[in-house]
Amino acid sequence: MPAITVGLDGSPESLAAADWAAREATQREAPLRLLHARDSLRPLYTPFMGASAPGVIEAQRDWVAHLLREAQSRLTERHPGLRITAQQAEDEAVPALLAAVEDTELLVLGSRGLGTVAGFLVGSVALAVVARAERPVVLVRAGEHAEGEHLPDATGAASSTTPYRDVVLGLDLEEPADAVVEFAFETARRRAVGLRVVHGWNPAAVYGYGAVLDSGLNAELAEEARHGLSDLLRPWNDKFPGVEVRAQAVIGSAGRHLVHASRDASLVVVGRKRNHALVGGRIGPVTHAVLQHASAPVAVVPHD
């Protein structure tokens, strides 16, 4: 089975990502790979006259090796039986992570939280990888713990042994990518939780801006959106009969609604359309909004 790979640089967010990846690998019965890439570490030295201080590069390599050993030891202790390997890549972060995706089931990256504001501070490396990766990428905030993915216990206290919170899926009826939908359903099935599906629609985009002021027409459009959502999900309900689905068609961009739903979710799943005609890649506005503001881990699934 392909491994789950996590980018590790010693930062709090990457350590939180490693913990999340280890839990996910254990659940999937997949091996875990810890990967450190060259420029994912802040420089430990200041170049002088174009040259680094003697021995600094070797010291940096030793530091990285120590980081990987410590992380591997800690995760092995927490997850006995989990197969864990560690790798120090020679390439820079973006190409190294994209290369790792080729034989990876899932790539997990850390992302700094926005202080007291729920959400991510997505760096250039993470955005570049998410925009170009050919496999699903999960972003995990610093401070994310197992308890945050689970419902509180009977006393209201945080717990890592209670059932998972629901999975949330952002679904576009215009481009209902099978890869994205299946990822969400499969995750919900594996976690034995419900799936909340959010579809955003804009009446002005369908019938012009006059529709916005016509309450009767808006109600008709809303009913059409709900029926379309139900029809699209029907074969997936048949394929995953154990997953309880709650579908919601909302007016406006789905981004804001997905961010709100993330407060009670264990994972938010969104899609990213591949565009082979462009150099690099592109992240759509809904996915970008979710990446910046969601309070739960976010899985970005590429699709054609």
Phi, psi and omega per residue, in radians:
M1 nan 2.384 3.097
P2 -1.037 2.631 -3.104
A3 -1.400 2.842 2.863
I4 -1.676 2.244 -3.079
T5 -1.925 2.403 3.084
V6 -2.190 2.331 3.039
G7 -1.386 2.199 -3.034
L8 -2.196 2.199 3.112
D9 -2.299 0.100 3.119
G10 1.608 -0.166 3.125
S11 -1.279 2.756 3.124
P12 -1.000 -0.651 -3.126
E13 -1.213 -0.617 3.121
S14 -1.274 -0.550 3.075
L15 -1.205 -0.666 3.048
A16 -1.121 -0.678 3.096
A17 -1.118 -0.678 3.125
A18 -1.135 -0.713 3.095
D19 -1.094 -0.778 3.127
W20 -1.087 -0.783 -3.123
A21 -1.095 -0.660 3.121
A22 -1.149 -0.729 3.100
R23 -1.113 -0.727 -3.138
E24 -1.174 -0.719 3.118
A25 -1.110 -0.704 3.101
T26 -1.075 -0.767 -3.132
Q27 -1.147 -0.645 -3.114
R28 -1.501 -0.135 -3.043
E29 1.008 0.756 3.137
A30 -1.994 2.667 3.046
P31 -1.241 2.780 -3.138
L32 -2.059 2.337 3.084
R33 -2.065 2.189 3.040
L34 -1.640 2.196 -3.057
L35 -2.218 2.189 3.010
H36 -1.952 2.210 3.102
A37 -1.874 2.723 -2.892
R38 -0.999 -0.868 -3.034
D39 -1.688 0.256 3.028
S40 -1.451 -0.029 3.080
L41 -1.836 2.318 3.065
R42 -1.100 2.466 -3.095
P43 -0.974 2.374 3.114
L44 -1.653 0.054 -3.098
Y45 -2.582 2.853 3.047
T46 -1.944 2.098 -3.136
P47 -1.017 2.486 3.128
F48 -2.149 2.024 -3.127
M49 0.976 0.657 3.076
G50 1.429 0.007 -3.121
A51 -2.250 2.571 3.125
S52 -1.466 2.774 3.129
A53 -1.130 2.559 -3.120
P54 -0.999 2.319 3.054
G55 1.438 -0.119 -3.076
V56 -1.186 -0.728 -3.125
I57 -1.082 -0.746 3.117
E58 -1.138 -0.683 3.103
A59 -1.122 -0.646 3.117
Q60 -1.151 -0.733 3.096
R61 -1.071 -0.719 3.126
D62 -1.119 -0.688 3.126
W63 -1.091 -0.768 -3.139
V64 -1.122 -0.755 3.122
A65 -1.057 -0.717 3.109
H66 -1.127 -0.757 3.114
L67 -1.004 -0.820 -3.111
L68 -1.159 -0.714 3.118
R69 -1.096 -0.787 -3.115
E70 -1.114 -0.756 3.139
A71 -1.133 -0.744 -3.141
Q72 -1.097 -0.747 3.135
S73 -1.117 -0.783 -3.109
R74 -1.111 -0.764 -3.107
L75 -1.253 -0.591 3.084
T76 -1.125 -0.687 3.116
E77 -1.142 -0.674 -3.116
R78 -1.351 -0.493 -3.064
H79 -2.268 1.283 -3.139
P80 -1.006 2.375 3.134
G81 1.617 -0.253 3.100
L82 -1.274 2.237 3.121
R83 -1.417 2.072 -3.058
I84 -2.217 2.275 3.009
T85 -2.121 2.766 -3.138
A86 -2.257 2.486 -3.084
Q87 -2.480 2.359 3.046
Q88 -1.875 1.874 -3.072
A89 -1.400 2.600 3.112
E90 -1.563 -0.429 -3.135
D91 -1.294 2.929 3.028
E92 -1.225 2.924 -2.920
A93 -1.022 -0.918 -3.029
V94 -1.098 -0.927 3.116
P95 -1.110 -0.589 3.137
A96 -1.163 -0.758 -3.135
L97 -1.208 -0.695 3.112
L98 -1.152 -0.628 3.085
A99 -1.170 -0.664 -3.136
A100 -1.143 -0.498 -3.116
V101 -1.108 -0.465 -3.057
E102 -1.031 -0.587 3.117
D103 -2.117 0.648 -3.102
T104 -2.154 2.431 3.068
E105 -1.343 -0.613 -3.053
L106 -2.699 2.376 3.079
L107 -1.908 2.318 -3.091
V108 -2.113 2.261 -3.128
L109 -2.245 2.642 3.080
G110 -1.588 2.681 3.113
S111 -2.538 2.299 -3.070
R112 -1.169 2.490 3.067
G113 -1.361 2.817 -3.128
L114 -1.659 0.973 3.105
G115 1.051 -2.187 -3.123
T116 -1.433 -0.120 3.130
V117 -1.609 2.228 -3.134
A118 -1.101 2.305 3.062
G119 2.532 -3.074 -3.086
F120 -1.893 2.682 2.870
L121 -1.987 1.667 -2.989
V122 -1.497 2.058 -3.117
G123 -1.374 3.027 -3.074
S124 -1.148 -0.612 3.125
V125 -1.133 -0.856 -3.123
A126 -1.074 -0.773 -3.139
L127 -1.105 -0.727 -3.140
A128 -1.118 -0.687 -3.141
V129 -1.228 -0.806 3.137
V130 -1.033 -0.690 -3.078
A131 -1.240 -0.333 -3.027
R132 -2.151 -0.185 -3.056
A133 -1.157 2.503 3.125
E134 -1.679 0.104 3.081
R135 -2.277 2.843 3.091
P136 -1.040 2.461 3.103
V137 -2.134 2.294 3.102
V138 -1.934 2.282 3.062
L139 -1.832 2.325 -3.068
V140 -2.181 2.292 -3.137
R141 -1.331 2.692 2.933
A142 -1.062 2.437 3.137
G143 1.536 -0.036 3.096
E144 -1.257 2.277 3.141
H145 -2.205 2.846 3.138
A146 -0.999 -0.640 -3.104
E147 -1.055 -0.522 -3.124
G148 -1.190 -0.362 3.135
E149 -1.517 -0.194 -3.034
H150 -1.962 2.724 3.064
L151 -1.204 2.651 3.059
P152 -1.158 2.774 3.137
D153 -1.378 -3.033 -3.042
A154 -1.069 -0.434 3.131
T155 -1.568 -0.072 -3.097
G156 1.592 0.031 -3.129
A157 -1.450 2.658 3.106
A158 -1.132 2.527 -3.095
S159 -2.635 2.603 3.060
S160 -1.868 0.090 -3.113
T161 -1.936 -0.132 3.084
T162 -1.379 2.963 3.105
P163 -1.033 2.691 3.073
Y164 -1.141 2.717 2.909
R165 -1.274 2.864 -3.106
D166 -1.133 2.792 2.974
V167 -1.629 2.460 3.132
V168 -2.007 2.322 -3.132
L169 -2.107 2.223 2.977
G170 -1.571 2.100 -3.012
L171 -2.166 2.267 3.104
D172 -1.817 2.024 -3.120
L173 -1.154 -0.411 3.122
E174 -1.306 -0.541 3.136
E175 -2.379 1.230 -3.080
P176 -1.397 1.399 -3.037
A177 -1.166 2.218 -3.124
D178 -1.057 -0.668 -3.087
A179 -1.073 -0.679 -3.118
V180 -1.241 -0.809 -3.118
V181 -1.112 -0.779 -3.118
E182 -1.125 -0.689 3.103
F183 -1.020 -0.778 -3.116
A184 -1.167 -0.799 3.140
F185 -1.107 -0.755 -3.113
E186 -1.137 -0.684 3.101
T187 -1.129 -0.762 3.112
A188 -1.110 -0.699 3.114
R189 -1.097 -0.791 -3.091
R190 -1.127 -0.604 -3.123
R191 -1.580 -0.065 3.134
A192 1.005 0.844 3.138
V193 -2.280 3.037 3.077
G194 -1.409 2.869 3.107
L195 -2.104 2.113 3.081
R196 -1.754 2.100 -3.088
V197 -1.860 2.224 -3.114
V198 -2.070 2.142 3.064
H199 -2.106 2.189 3.103
G200 -1.730 2.397 3.125
W201 -2.394 2.677 -3.065
N202 -2.190 1.942 -3.109
P203 -1.059 -0.575 -3.129
A204 -1.135 -0.562 -3.127
A205 -1.253 -0.358 -3.093
V206 -1.668 -0.833 -3.013
Y207 -2.107 0.160 -3.123
G208 1.612 2.950 -3.015
Y209 -1.249 -0.272 3.068
G210 -1.133 -0.459 -3.127
A211 -1.165 -0.435 -3.108
V212 -1.100 -0.562 -3.080
L213 -1.631 -0.060 -3.103
D214 -1.755 1.726 -3.054
S215 -1.128 -0.619 3.130
G216 -1.144 -0.752 3.124
L217 -1.174 -0.667 3.111
N218 -1.078 -0.705 3.117
A219 -1.121 -0.673 3.110
E220 -1.144 -0.738 3.119
L221 -1.135 -0.674 3.126
A222 -1.102 -0.712 3.116
E223 -1.125 -0.693 3.092
E224 -1.092 -0.721 3.134
A225 -1.119 -0.713 3.135
R226 -1.144 -0.718 3.117
H227 -1.145 -0.740 3.122
G228 -1.075 -0.700 3.116
L229 -1.140 -0.758 3.138
S230 -1.116 -0.741 3.136
D231 -1.130 -0.696 -3.118
L232 -1.170 -0.654 -3.064
L233 -1.436 -0.269 -3.036
R234 -0.963 -0.867 3.129
P235 -1.127 -0.499 3.107
W236 -1.288 -0.614 3.046
N237 -1.084 -0.670 3.116
D238 -1.189 -0.646 -3.117
K239 -1.281 -0.549 -3.120
F240 -2.177 1.240 -3.047
P241 -1.138 -0.359 -3.122
G242 -1.456 -0.106 -3.106
V243 -1.682 2.076 3.083
E244 -1.412 2.165 -3.040
V245 -1.916 2.319 2.975
R246 -2.074 1.951 -3.081
A247 -1.778 2.461 -3.061
Q248 -2.421 2.096 3.031
A249 -1.753 2.087 -3.020
V250 -2.119 2.592 3.111
I251 -1.369 2.326 3.120
G252 1.751 -3.110 3.134
S253 -1.093 2.462 3.136
A254 -1.233 -0.320 -3.036
G255 -0.957 -0.892 -3.105
R256 -1.095 -0.706 -3.133
H257 -1.200 -0.643 3.109
L258 -1.175 -0.692 3.092
V259 -1.069 -0.753 3.113
H260 -1.118 -0.754 -3.132
A261 -1.156 -0.435 -3.098
S262 -1.139 -0.342 -3.113
R263 -1.120 -0.467 -3.133
D264 -2.044 0.427 -3.079
A265 -1.953 2.685 2.982
S266 -1.560 -0.432 3.127
L267 -2.779 2.438 3.023
V268 -1.904 2.283 -3.104
V269 -1.994 2.176 3.094
V270 -2.322 2.893 -3.116
G271 -1.901 2.849 3.016
R272 -2.429 2.112 -3.105
K273 -1.368 2.254 3.046
R274 -1.203 2.513 3.047
N275 -2.379 1.641 -3.033
H276 -1.284 -0.199 -3.113
A277 -1.427 -0.287 -3.099
L278 -1.753 2.629 2.998
V279 -1.329 2.317 -3.092
G280 1.414 -2.386 -3.112
G281 -2.767 3.108 -3.076
R282 -2.455 2.450 3.054
I283 -1.929 2.173 -3.115
G284 -1.158 2.878 -3.060
P285 -1.112 -0.657 3.135
V286 -1.159 -0.855 3.123
T287 -1.066 -0.710 3.136
H288 -1.104 -0.729 3.123
A289 -1.111 -0.721 3.126
V290 -1.137 -0.744 3.141
L291 -1.064 -0.642 -3.083
Q292 -1.374 -0.507 -2.920
H293 -2.199 -0.131 -3.115
A294 -1.160 2.573 3.136
S295 -1.796 0.119 3.049
A296 -2.134 2.837 3.030
P297 -0.960 2.577 -3.095
V298 -2.148 2.259 3.061
A299 -1.810 2.176 3.086
V300 -1.871 2.053 -3.059
V301 -1.899 2.090 3.130
P302 -1.300 2.620 3.129
H303 -2.668 2.786 3.115
D304 -1.492 nan nan
